[in-house]
């Protein structure tokens, strides 16, 4: 026997929260022991949508009457579905703030912050995609700048090492232990007007 005579149903409180402002709606609903928590929540949502002006969107979010999207007429629904079909086929001429392809990033961000439109999940995904693409582009630019700056540094290091080498050779020549030619072909700037054989003090 159930809590109410022969009925298996009994009242239980279920709370639904607005995903925009956090407002809670707690009411008693007739449930049974066989109903899962998800089924009880679905029953509560159906009541709030039908009788209290709440909205439950395609992304699974709940919105209180203050933040719910306006209820669309049959004409508006038909227009929206036509726009969605065009969007899915690659035509974004009539897309609105839920279009992840054509909507400008600044307006897209403002739309999300100002009001939780149906389709916000797609907008957020697009913002994340754009942010990642921008970051990758910046990384590539930084790598290019580093490579560009590294080339003259490498050349300078090579020139410095060569100058040190020939400076050591110059010291050996000064000690009369060898000549320039003993060390291969010296750079012209080093050997101009300098005797390479039989030098005397």
Secondary structure, DSSP 8 states (H G I E B T S, - for coil): --SBTTBS-EEEEEEEE-TTT--EEEEEEEE-TT--HHHHHHHHHHHHHHHS--EE-TTS-EE-TTTS-----HHHHHHHHHHHHHHHTT--TT--TT-TTTS-HHHHHHHHHH---TTHHHHHHHHHHHHHHHHHHHHHHHHHHHHHHHHHHHHHHHHHHHHHHHHHHHHHHHTTS--GGGGS---HHHHTT---SS---
